[in-house]
Amino acid sequence: MRALRGFMLILVSFVGVAPLLAQRQQPQTLTEPQIEEIRDAGIDPDLRVKLYTKFIDEHVDAIKALAKRAHSAARTRRMDGELEALADLMDELGSNLDQYGDRKADMRKSLKPLTEATQRWLGALHAIPTEPGFDVSLKDAIGSRQDLADQATQLLSEQTEYFKLHKDQRGQERVEPN
Protein backbone atom coordinates (compact mmCIF):
# COMPACT_ATOMS: atom_id res chain seq x y z
CA MET A 1 0.00 0.00 0.00
CA ARG A 2 2.85 2.35 0.86
CA ALA A 3 4.52 1.58 -2.46
CA LEU A 4 1.30 2.41 -4.30
CA ARG A 5 1.01 5.76 -2.46
CA GLY A 6 4.64 6.54 -3.28
CA PHE A 7 4.07 5.67 -6.91
CA MET A 8 0.93 7.84 -7.03
CA LEU A 9 2.78 10.75 -5.43
CA ILE A 10 5.54 10.52 -8.02
CA LEU A 11 3.02 10.24 -10.85
CA VAL A 12 1.07 13.28 -9.62
CA SER A 13 4.33 15.22 -9.29
CA PHE A 14 5.27 14.51 -12.91
CA VAL A 15 1.80 15.35 -14.16
CA GLY A 16 1.82 18.63 -12.24
CA VAL A 17 5.32 19.65 -13.32
CA ALA A 18 5.02 18.73 -17.03
CA PRO A 19 2.78 21.69 -17.97
CA LEU A 20 5.08 24.07 -16.11
CA LEU A 21 8.13 22.79 -18.00
CA ALA A 22 6.33 23.02 -21.32
CA GLN A 23 5.22 26.55 -20.48
CA ARG A 24 8.72 27.57 -19.47
CA GLN A 25 10.31 26.25 -22.65
CA GLN A 26 8.01 28.19 -24.98
CA PRO A 27 8.50 31.91 -24.35
CA GLN A 28 6.10 34.37 -25.93
CA THR A 29 7.38 36.30 -28.91
CA LEU A 30 5.47 39.41 -27.84
CA THR A 31 5.17 41.07 -24.45
CA GLU A 32 1.74 41.75 -22.96
CA PRO A 33 1.90 45.49 -23.87
CA GLN A 34 2.85 44.55 -27.45
CA ILE A 35 -0.06 42.09 -27.63
CA GLU A 36 -2.36 44.90 -26.44
CA GLU A 37 -1.02 47.21 -29.16
CA ILE A 38 -1.74 44.55 -31.79
CA ARG A 39 -5.25 44.07 -30.38
CA ASP A 40 -5.84 47.83 -30.36
CA ALA A 41 -4.82 47.97 -34.02
CA GLY A 42 -7.79 45.71 -34.69
CA ILE A 43 -8.20 44.95 -38.34
CA ASP A 44 -6.22 47.98 -39.58
CA PRO A 45 -3.71 46.19 -41.83
CA ASP A 46 -1.25 49.06 -42.19
CA LEU A 47 -1.05 49.67 -38.46
CA ARG A 48 -0.60 45.98 -37.69
CA VAL A 49 2.20 45.62 -40.25
CA LYS A 50 3.90 48.73 -38.85
CA LEU A 51 3.62 47.38 -35.30
CA TYR A 52 5.04 43.98 -36.25
CA THR A 53 7.87 45.71 -38.11
CA LYS A 54 8.62 47.79 -35.01
CA PHE A 55 8.59 44.71 -32.74
CA ILE A 56 10.86 42.78 -35.10
CA ASP A 57 13.23 45.77 -35.14
CA GLU A 58 13.34 45.59 -31.34
CA HIS A 59 14.25 41.88 -31.45
CA VAL A 60 16.95 42.57 -34.04
CA ASP A 61 18.38 45.32 -31.82
CA ALA A 62 18.45 42.91 -28.86
CA ILE A 63 20.22 40.32 -31.00
CA LYS A 64 22.81 42.85 -32.17
CA ALA A 65 23.46 43.83 -28.55
CA LEU A 66 23.86 40.18 -27.54
CA ALA A 67 26.29 39.57 -30.40
CA LYS A 68 28.62 42.19 -28.92
CA ARG A 69 28.71 40.54 -25.48
CA ALA A 70 31.42 38.21 -24.31
CA HIS A 71 30.84 34.56 -25.12
CA SER A 72 29.17 32.60 -22.34
CA ALA A 73 26.65 29.81 -21.97
CA ALA A 74 23.99 32.29 -20.78
CA ARG A 75 24.59 34.54 -23.80
CA THR A 76 24.34 31.58 -26.15
CA ARG A 77 21.03 30.45 -24.61
CA ARG A 78 19.62 33.96 -24.74
CA MET A 79 20.78 34.44 -28.34
CA ASP A 80 19.16 31.14 -29.30
CA GLY A 81 15.89 32.22 -27.67
CA GLU A 82 15.93 35.66 -29.28
CA LEU A 83 16.61 34.19 -32.71
CA GLU A 84 13.78 31.68 -32.29
CA ALA A 85 11.43 34.46 -31.17
CA LEU A 86 12.53 36.57 -34.15
CA ALA A 87 11.78 33.76 -36.60
CA ASP A 88 8.40 33.13 -34.94
CA LEU A 89 7.51 36.81 -35.09
CA MET A 90 8.45 37.02 -38.78
CA ASP A 91 6.32 33.94 -39.47
CA GLU A 92 3.43 35.51 -37.55
CA LEU A 93 3.71 38.69 -39.62
CA GLY A 94 3.74 36.52 -42.76
CA SER A 95 0.47 34.93 -41.64
CA ASN A 96 -1.03 38.40 -41.16
CA LEU A 97 0.12 39.38 -44.66
CA ASP A 98 -1.57 36.27 -46.07
CA GLN A 99 -4.81 37.09 -44.31
CA TYR A 100 -4.88 40.75 -45.32
CA GLY A 101 -3.69 39.99 -48.84
CA ASP A 102 -6.57 37.56 -49.33
CA ARG A 103 -8.98 40.29 -48.23
CA LYS A 104 -7.45 42.72 -50.73
CA ALA A 105 -6.68 45.10 -47.88
CA ASP A 106 -4.58 48.04 -49.06
CA MET A 107 -1.25 47.67 -47.24
CA ARG A 108 1.01 49.47 -49.67
CA LYS A 109 1.93 52.21 -47.18
CA SER A 110 3.37 49.68 -44.75
CA LEU A 111 4.73 47.12 -47.24
CA LYS A 112 7.36 49.44 -48.70
CA PRO A 113 8.96 50.16 -45.30
CA LEU A 114 8.67 46.45 -44.47
CA THR A 115 10.59 45.42 -47.59
CA GLU A 116 13.30 47.95 -46.68
CA ALA A 117 13.42 46.68 -43.09
CA THR A 118 13.89 43.07 -44.22
CA GLN A 119 17.14 44.14 -45.89
CA ARG A 120 18.39 45.71 -42.62
CA TRP A 121 17.43 42.57 -40.75
CA LEU A 122 19.35 40.39 -43.17
CA GLY A 123 22.46 42.52 -42.70
CA ALA A 124 22.15 42.25 -38.92
CA LEU A 125 21.67 38.47 -39.05
CA HIS A 126 24.61 37.95 -41.39
CA ALA A 127 26.81 40.03 -39.07
CA ILE A 128 26.32 37.50 -36.25
CA PRO A 129 29.14 34.98 -36.10
CA THR A 130 27.67 31.49 -36.04
CA GLU A 131 28.16 29.38 -32.93
CA PRO A 132 27.12 25.80 -32.19
CA GLY A 133 24.64 26.91 -29.51
CA PHE A 134 22.45 28.93 -31.87
CA ASP A 135 23.50 28.08 -35.42
CA VAL A 136 20.20 26.31 -36.16
CA SER A 137 18.05 29.17 -34.84
CA LEU A 138 20.19 31.66 -36.80
CA LYS A 139 19.58 29.71 -40.01
CA ASP A 140 15.86 29.54 -39.18
CA ALA A 141 15.72 33.30 -38.60
CA ILE A 142 17.51 33.97 -41.89
CA GLY A 143 15.09 31.63 -43.67
CA SER A 144 12.07 33.30 -42.06
CA ARG A 145 13.45 36.70 -43.03
CA GLN A 146 13.86 35.53 -46.63
CA ASP A 147 10.33 34.13 -46.75
CA LEU A 148 8.93 37.37 -45.32
CA ALA A 149 10.96 39.53 -47.72
CA ASP A 150 9.78 37.48 -50.71
CA GLN A 151 6.18 37.59 -49.50
CA ALA A 152 6.21 41.35 -48.85
CA THR A 153 7.82 42.11 -52.22
CA GLN A 154 5.35 39.87 -54.06
CA LEU A 155 2.37 41.32 -52.19
CA LEU A 156 3.50 44.91 -52.81
CA SER A 157 3.77 44.16 -56.52
CA GLU A 158 0.36 42.47 -56.60
CA GLN A 159 -1.27 45.29 -54.67
CA THR A 160 0.26 47.97 -56.86
CA GLU A 161 -1.24 46.27 -59.92
CA TYR A 162 -4.58 45.53 -58.23
CA PHE A 163 -5.15 49.07 -57.02
CA LYS A 164 -4.20 50.51 -60.41
CA LEU A 165 -7.19 48.61 -61.78
CA HIS A 166 -9.46 49.13 -58.76
CA LYS A 167 -8.91 52.78 -57.86
CA ASP A 168 -12.21 52.95 -55.97
CA GLN A 169 -10.92 50.37 -53.46
CA ARG A 170 -7.71 52.18 -52.45
CA GLY A 171 -7.18 52.54 -48.72
CA GLN A 172 -9.68 49.84 -47.81
CA GLU A 173 -9.29 47.32 -45.00
CA ARG A 174 -11.02 44.54 -46.97
CA VAL A 175 -13.07 43.91 -50.08
CA GLU A 176 -16.76 43.70 -49.26
CA PRO A 177 -18.78 41.41 -51.52
CA ASN A 178 -21.46 43.12 -53.61
C-alpha positions in Angstrom: 0.0 0.0 0.0 2.9 2.4 0.9 4.5 1.6 -2.5 1.3 2.4 -4.3 1.0 5.8 -2.5 4.6 6.5 -3.3 4.1 5.7 -6.9 0.9 7.8 -7.0 2.8 10.7 -5.4 5.5 10.5 -8.0 3.0 10.2 -10.8 1.1 13.3 -9.6 4.3 15.2 -9.3 5.3 14.5 -12.9 1.8 15.3 -14.2 1.8 18.6 -12.2 5.3 19.6 -13.3 5.0 18.7 -17.0 2.8 21.7 -18.0 5.1 24.1 -16.1 8.1 22.8 -18.0 6.3 23.0 -21.3 5.2 26.5 -20.5 8.7 27.6 -19.5 10.3 26.2 -22.7 8.0 28.2 -25.0 8.5 31.9 -24.3 6.1 34.4 -25.9 7.4 36.3 -28.9 5.5 39.4 -27.8 5.2 41.1 -24.5 1.7 41.8 -23.0 1.9 45.5 -23.9 2.9 44.5 -27.4 -0.1 42.1 -27.6 -2.4 44.9 -26.4 -1.0 47.2 -29.2 -1.7 44.5 -31.8 -5.2 44.1 -30.4 -5.8 47.8 -30.4 -4.8 48.0 -34.0 -7.8 45.7 -34.7 -8.2 45.0 -38.3 -6.2 48.0 -39.6 -3.7 46.2 -41.8 -1.3 49.1 -42.2 -1.1 49.7 -38.5 -0.6 46.0 -37.7 2.2 45.6 -40.3 3.9 48.7 -38.8 3.6 47.4 -35.3 5.0 44.0 -36.2 7.9 45.7 -38.1 8.6 47.8 -35.0 8.6 44.7 -32.7 10.9 42.8 -35.1 13.2 45.8 -35.1 13.3 45.6 -31.3 14.2 41.9 -31.4 16.9 42.6 -34.0 18.4 45.3 -31.8 18.5 42.9 -28.9 20.2 40.3 -31.0 22.8 42.8 -32.2 23.5 43.8 -28.6 23.9 40.2 -27.5 26.3 39.6 -30.4 28.6 42.2 -28.9 28.7 40.5 -25.5 31.4 38.2 -24.3 30.8 34.6 -25.1 29.2 32.6 -22.3 26.6 29.8 -22.0 24.0 32.3 -20.8 24.6 34.5 -23.8 24.3 31.6 -26.1 21.0 30.4 -24.6 19.6 34.0 -24.7 20.8 34.4 -28.3 19.2 31.1 -29.3 15.9 32.2 -27.7 15.9 35.7 -29.3 16.6 34.2 -32.7 13.8 31.7 -32.3 11.4 34.5 -31.2 12.5 36.6 -34.2 11.8 33.8 -36.6 8.4 33.1 -34.9 7.5 36.8 -35.1 8.4 37.0 -38.8 6.3 33.9 -39.5 3.4 35.5 -37.5 3.7 38.7 -39.6 3.7 36.5 -42.8 0.5 34.9 -41.6 -1.0 38.4 -41.2 0.1 39.4 -44.7 -1.6 36.3 -46.1 -4.8 37.1 -44.3 -4.9 40.7 -45.3 -3.7 40.0 -48.8 -6.6 37.6 -49.3 -9.0 40.3 -48.2 -7.5 42.7 -50.7 -6.7 45.1 -47.9 -4.6 48.0 -49.1 -1.2 47.7 -47.2 1.0 49.5 -49.7 1.9 52.2 -47.2 3.4 49.7 -44.8 4.7 47.1 -47.2 7.4 49.4 -48.7 9.0 50.2 -45.3 8.7 46.4 -44.5 10.6 45.4 -47.6 13.3 48.0 -46.7 13.4 46.7 -43.1 13.9 43.1 -44.2 17.1 44.1 -45.9 18.4 45.7 -42.6 17.4 42.6 -40.7 19.4 40.4 -43.2 22.5 42.5 -42.7 22.1 42.3 -38.9 21.7 38.5 -39.1 24.6 37.9 -41.4 26.8 40.0 -39.1 26.3 37.5 -36.3 29.1 35.0 -36.1 27.7 31.5 -36.0 28.2 29.4 -32.9 27.1 25.8 -32.2 24.6 26.9 -29.5 22.5 28.9 -31.9 23.5 28.1 -35.4 20.2 26.3 -36.2 18.0 29.2 -34.8 20.2 31.7 -36.8 19.6 29.7 -40.0 15.9 29.5 -39.2 15.7 33.3 -38.6 17.5 34.0 -41.9 15.1 31.6 -43.7 12.1 33.3 -42.1 13.4 36.7 -43.0 13.9 35.5 -46.6 10.3 34.1 -46.7 8.9 37.4 -45.3 11.0 39.5 -47.7 9.8 37.5 -50.7 6.2 37.6 -49.5 6.2 41.4 -48.9 7.8 42.1 -52.2 5.3 39.9 -54.1 2.4 41.3 -52.2 3.5 44.9 -52.8 3.8 44.2 -56.5 0.4 42.5 -56.6 -1.3 45.3 -54.7 0.3 48.0 -56.9 -1.2 46.3 -59.9 -4.6 45.5 -58.2 -5.1 49.1 -57.0 -4.2 50.5 -60.4 -7.2 48.6 -61.8 -9.5 49.1 -58.8 -8.9 52.8 -57.9 -12.2 53.0 -56.0 -10.9 50.4 -53.5 -7.7 52.2 -52.5 -7.2 52.5 -48.7 -9.7 49.8 -47.8 -9.3 47.3 -45.0 -11.0 44.5 -47.0 -13.1 43.9 -50.1 -16.8 43.7 -49.3 -18.8 41.4 -51.5 -21.5 43.1 -53.6 
